Amino acid sequence: MINFPIPFEKMNGTGNDFVIIDNRSLRIPLAEQSELARKICRRMFSIGADGLIFIEESTIADFAWNFYNADGSVAEMCGNGSRCVARFAYRHGIAGKKMKFATLAGIIEAEIGEDEAVVKVKMTAPRDFRLGLSLSVGDEERAVGYVDTGVPHAVIFVDNDDVPVKTWGRVVRFHQIFEPKGANANFVRVLPDGRLKVRTYERGVEAETMACGTGCVASALFAAMQKGMDSPVEVITSGGEMLTILFDLIDGPVADNVFLQGPTRLVCTGNLTAEALI
């Protein structure tokens, strides 16, 4: 039984938006969280967001989270969500400026900057690099890189921004070579000034989002491997804001000390009523 009203905050990280609920005392049952996420994340009918985050108690870190995509599916990790939840935890005295929290992808370390809105997170070590893949996308065979940066990502370099992200993204996301989990699809352009422009089709949202932190990390790593770029790599998201990716990359390929840094925004605070679920 869920007791209303439910206190919440809505935050975004470079346009990737989330509803955050401190569930340590509310105790919304795990069995009800997925459906709650699906209903709350509906735009126009409810609060609307790319995902819903529940903060939970943890015996191995400052706190844990349960993260759900907008369709109610569970996500192992989310870079921008990590930065937002870290700021939430700091604001509410759940953790200090340096903190650790538990996710399905592992323990995430985060640090609040001098400007509270700027948050830096240390990502879990990327794994399962796959190079030399190719897919038929847009009536053309395109080189694809794959890596799990907490969640699975495919990276395709393109020459311009005029990419039908939803159409091409669905081809990549549901392609048989990425079964059974599927993969997020990132379309990456190297800008003349050396930054990257990244557009991402995200699983669970099943559309292009304004930013994807784990996707920007994957894109930066392949830009280093395939385009000779050095850390730090600056990435412009679909929402027009910038994320900075720092990393150590050695042959293998192996990436270590991977950090994602950028701004967060506290959009609103409030109380969720039962009518938000109708």
C-alpha positions in Angstrom: 0.0 0.0 0.0 1.5 3.3 -1.1 0.8 6.3 1.2 0.3 9.6 -0.5 1.4 12.3 -0.9 5.0 11.2 -1.8 7.7 13.9 -1.6 9.9 14.1 -4.7 12.4 16.2 -6.5 12.8 16.6 -10.3 16.3 17.2 -11.5 18.1 17.1 -14.9 21.6 16.5 -16.0 22.3 18.2 -19.3 18.6 17.7 -20.3 18.4 14.1 -19.1 15.6 14.4 -16.5 14.7 12.3 -13.5 12.3 12.1 -10.6 14.0 11.2 -7.3 12.3 9.8 -4.3 13.9 9.1 -0.9 12.5 5.7 -0.2 14.4 5.0 3.0 11.5 5.7 5.3 8.6 5.6 2.8 9.3 2.0 2.0 7.5 1.8 -1.3 7.7 -2.0 -2.0 10.1 -3.2 -4.7 7.2 -5.0 -6.4 5.4 -1.7 -7.0 8.3 0.4 -8.0 8.4 -0.5 -11.7 4.8 0.3 -12.4 5.1 3.5 -10.3 8.0 4.5 -12.5 6.0 3.9 -15.7 3.1 6.0 -14.5 5.1 8.9 -13.0 7.4 9.2 -16.1 4.5 9.8 -18.5 4.8 13.2 -19.9 1.7 15.5 -19.9 -0.3 13.0 -17.8 2.1 12.9 -14.8 5.4 14.5 -13.8 7.2 13.2 -16.8 10.9 12.1 -16.9 13.4 9.8 -18.6 13.7 7.8 -15.4 12.7 7.4 -11.7 15.2 6.9 -9.0 14.5 5.5 -5.5 17.1 6.1 -2.8 17.4 3.1 -0.6 19.4 2.0 2.5 22.7 0.3 2.0 25.1 -1.6 4.2 28.1 -1.2 1.8 27.8 2.4 0.7 26.3 5.7 1.8 23.1 4.6 0.1 21.8 2.5 -2.8 19.5 3.3 -5.6 16.8 1.5 -7.6 16.7 3.0 -11.1 13.9 2.6 -13.6 13.6 3.8 -17.2 10.5 5.6 -18.3 8.9 2.3 -19.5 9.4 0.8 -16.0 12.3 -1.4 -17.0 15.3 -1.7 -14.7 18.5 0.0 -15.7 21.9 -1.1 -14.2 23.4 2.3 -14.4 22.9 5.9 -15.6 25.6 8.5 -15.8 23.5 11.6 -15.6 21.2 10.0 -13.1 24.2 9.3 -10.9 25.2 12.9 -11.0 21.7 14.1 -10.1 21.2 11.5 -7.3 24.6 12.5 -5.8 23.5 16.1 -5.6 20.1 15.1 -4.1 22.0 13.0 -1.4 24.3 15.9 -0.6 21.5 18.4 -0.3 19.5 16.2 2.0 22.4 15.2 4.3 22.4 11.6 3.1 26.0 11.8 2.2 28.9 14.3 2.2 30.6 16.0 -0.7 32.4 12.8 -1.5 30.2 9.7 -1.5 29.7 6.2 -2.7 26.4 4.5 -3.7 25.4 1.0 -4.8 23.9 0.3 -8.2 23.4 -2.9 -10.2 26.5 -2.0 -12.1 28.6 -1.7 -9.0 29.7 1.0 -6.5 29.7 4.5 -7.9 31.9 7.2 -6.4 30.7 10.8 -6.7 32.0 14.2 -5.7 30.1 17.5 -5.4 32.1 20.5 -6.9 32.7 23.9 -5.3 29.6 24.9 -7.3 27.1 22.4 -5.9 25.4 22.1 -9.3 28.6 20.6 -10.8 29.0 16.9 -10.0 31.7 14.4 -11.0 31.2 10.7 -10.8 33.7 7.8 -11.2 32.1 5.3 -13.5 32.4 1.5 -13.2 35.2 0.1 -15.4 34.0 -0.3 -19.0 33.9 -3.9 -20.2 33.2 -6.1 -23.1 34.8 -3.9 -25.8 33.9 -5.1 -29.3 35.6 -3.6 -32.3 35.3 -4.4 -36.0 31.5 -4.8 -36.0 29.4 -3.5 -38.9 25.6 -3.1 -39.3 23.4 -2.1 -42.2 22.0 1.2 -41.0 20.4 3.7 -43.4 21.0 1.5 -46.4 24.7 1.5 -45.7 27.1 -0.7 -43.9 28.5 1.3 -41.0 31.3 0.5 -38.6 30.1 0.0 -35.0 31.9 -0.1 -31.7 30.4 -1.7 -28.6 31.2 -1.3 -25.0 29.3 -1.7 -21.7 29.9 1.4 -19.6 27.4 0.3 -16.9 24.8 -0.3 -19.6 25.5 -1.5 -23.2 26.3 1.0 -25.9 26.9 0.9 -29.6 28.8 3.8 -31.2 28.6 4.9 -34.8 30.5 7.9 -36.2 28.6 10.1 -38.6 29.6 13.1 -40.8 26.7 15.4 -39.9 23.9 15.9 -37.4 21.1 15.2 -39.9 20.6 11.6 -38.6 17.1 10.0 -38.1 18.1 8.9 -34.6 14.8 7.2 -33.8 14.7 5.2 -37.0 18.4 4.2 -37.0 18.5 3.9 -33.3 15.8 1.2 -33.3 17.7 -0.8 -35.9 20.8 -0.8 -33.7 19.0 -1.1 -30.3 17.1 -4.3 -31.4 19.8 -5.8 -33.6 20.3 -9.5 -33.1 24.0 -9.1 -32.4 23.2 -7.2 -29.2 20.6 -9.7 -28.0 19.2 -10.4 -25.4 19.7 -7.0 -23.7 19.9 -4.8 -26.8 22.1 -1.7 -26.9 21.7 2.0 -26.7 22.7 3.7 -30.0 25.0 6.7 -30.1 25.6 8.7 -33.3 28.7 10.7 -32.9 30.2 13.6 -34.9 33.7 15.0 -34.4 33.3 18.8 -34.4 35.9 21.1 -36.0 36.9 22.4 -32.6 37.8 18.8 -31.4 34.7 18.3 -29.3 32.1 15.5 -29.9 28.4 16.0 -30.7 26.5 12.9 -29.5 22.9 12.0 -30.1 21.6 8.9 -28.3 18.7 6.5 -28.7 18.1 5.1 -25.3 16.7 1.7 -24.3 13.7 2.0 -21.9 12.9 5.4 -23.2 12.8 4.1 -26.8 13.5 7.5 -28.2 16.3 10.1 -28.4 17.1 11.7 -25.1 18.6 15.1 -24.6 21.7 13.5 -23.1 23.1 10.1 -22.0 26.0 10.1 -19.7 27.0 6.5 -20.2 26.6 7.0 -24.0 28.9 10.0 -23.9 31.5 8.0 -22.0 31.3 5.2 -24.6 31.6 7.7 -27.4 34.6 9.4 -25.9 36.4 6.1 -25.4 35.9 5.1 -29.1 36.9 8.6 -30.2 40.2 8.0 -28.3 40.7 4.6 -29.8 39.6 5.3 -33.4 40.1 9.1 -33.8 43.2 9.6 -31.7 41.6 11.9 -29.2 43.1 12.4 -25.7 41.5 12.7 -22.3 39.7 14.8 -21.3 37.1 14.7 -24.1 34.3 17.3 -24.2 30.9 16.2 -25.5 28.0 18.4 -26.6 24.7 16.6 -25.9 21.5 16.8 -27.9 20.3 19.4 -25.4 23.2 21.6 -26.3 25.0 21.4 -22.9 28.5 20.0 -22.3 29.8 17.0 -20.4 33.5 16.3 -19.8 34.8 12.7 -19.9 38.2 11.9 -18.3 39.8 8.4 -18.6 43.0 6.4 -18.8 43.1 4.2 -21.9 45.6 1.4 -22.5 46.0 -1.3 -25.1 43.6 -4.2 -24.8 41.6 -2.1 -25.0 41.2 -1.3 -21.3 39.8 1.9 -19.8 40.3 2.9 -16.2 39.7 5.9 -14.0 36.7 6.9 -16.0 35.0 10.1 -14.8 31.9 11.9 -16.0 31.5 15.6 -15.0 29.0 18.2 -15.8 26.1 20.4 -14.5 22.9 19.4 -12.8 19.7 21.4 -12.3 17.2 21.2 -9.5 13.9 21.8 -11.4 11.3 21.5 -8.7 10.3 19.9 -5.4 6.9 18.8 -4.5 4.5 16.1 -3.4 3.1 13.4 -5.7 -0.6 12.8 -5.3 -2.5 9.6 -6.2 -4.0 11.4 -9.2 -0.6 11.5 -10.8 -1.0 7.7 -11.4 -4.3 7.9 -13.2 
